[in-house]
Amino acid sequence: VRSMRDRYSVDPRFLLAAFGPCIGGRCYEVGEDVRDLYARSGFPASLFSPIPGRPGKYLLDLQAAARLQLLGLGIRKENIFSIGICTHCDPAYPSYRRDKEDCGRMLSFIGIVPA
């Protein structure tokens, strides 16, 4: 977003952002180290949910973290979309967390469409 703003004079208020399939907030387990890193980077503790019976383990909502970053960069809330598919839960999508070395890969892209 910053590069598009700085290099092409794009106003972030007019950008669209979309989340494709990704690991969901109920499946992405992290430890204290990741939680602390996010806290030091200014992310709210609300992105993390402690896992009952697993001290020092948390579920992290990566999509919510990315959404906060996009909003902070000036993209409007109504211009942020999500397909709502968790790659860990849906076996039609590759997930390293679920399948380890047997998983496939996905591709993401960013594009500019001339007005």
N, C-alpha and C positions, 0 to 999 in steps of 0.2 A: 504494500500500500504506500509506504514511504517512497519507494523507488518510482512508482507510477506517478505519485504527486510531484516529486522533485524533477524527474526526467521529462515527463510529458505534461506537466501542469494539470493533472487530473484532480478534480475536486472529489475527495473521498465520499462526500454526501451522495454522489451519483453513481458510486460503484455498487455492483452486486457481488455478493459472496455466497457461496453454496458449499455445504458440507456433504460430501458423498459418504459412502459406507465407511465407518470407522469404529474402533472399539468404543463401547458405551461406558457410561459412568458407573454402571453396576457390575462391570467386568474387569476394569483396569486396576489391578492391584499394585500398589507401590509401598515402599517402606518410608521410614522416618527421613532418610536422606533426601528423597524426592520432595516430600512434604516440606522439609526445611528449606530446600532450594526455592521452591515456589513461594514460600512465605518471605524469604529474603528478596525475592524479585517483585514483591508487592501484591501478589495474588491473595484473595481472601481465603480464610480457613474454610469457608462454606463450600469450596470445591471438593473438599475431602470428607469422606464418611468413614469413621473407624469400623473395622471389621470385628464384630463380636467374637470373643474367644481367641483372637489373634493379636496380642499386644504388639504395637509398633507397625501394624499393617493397616492400610487405608485403601479405599476406592477413590480414584481420582476421575473427575469428569473433565476429560481433555477438551471436549467440544465446548463446554461452558467456559473453560479457560480461553480458548481461541475466540469465542464470541466476545468475551470481555476485552480482549486485545483489539478486535476489529472495531468495537464500539469506541474504545479509547483512541483509535486512529481516525475517527470521524465517520465511519460507515454507519448509516442509519439502521436502526433496529429492523425496520420493515424491509430492508434490502439484504437481510441475512436469512438464508434458507437452509434447510436440512432435509435430507432424504429419510433420516431417522432409522437407518439400518445399522445394527451392531454386528461387526464382522466376527466377533467372538461367539455370538449366539446363533448367527445364521451360517450354516455350513456351505451355503452357495458362494461365500466369500472367503478369501484366504485370511488366516489369522495365525501369526506366529505364536501368540499367547496360547492358542488352542492346539495347534498342530505341530509346533516346533519346526524342525527342519523339513517336514513334509508339506509345508505351506507354499502357496504360490506368491505372486507379487501383484500389486495394483499400480496404476499410474494416475498421477494428478497433473493438472495443468493450469496455467494462468494465461489468459488471452486478452487482447485488446480488439474491440470491434469498432471500426471507424464509424463516426456518426453520419 
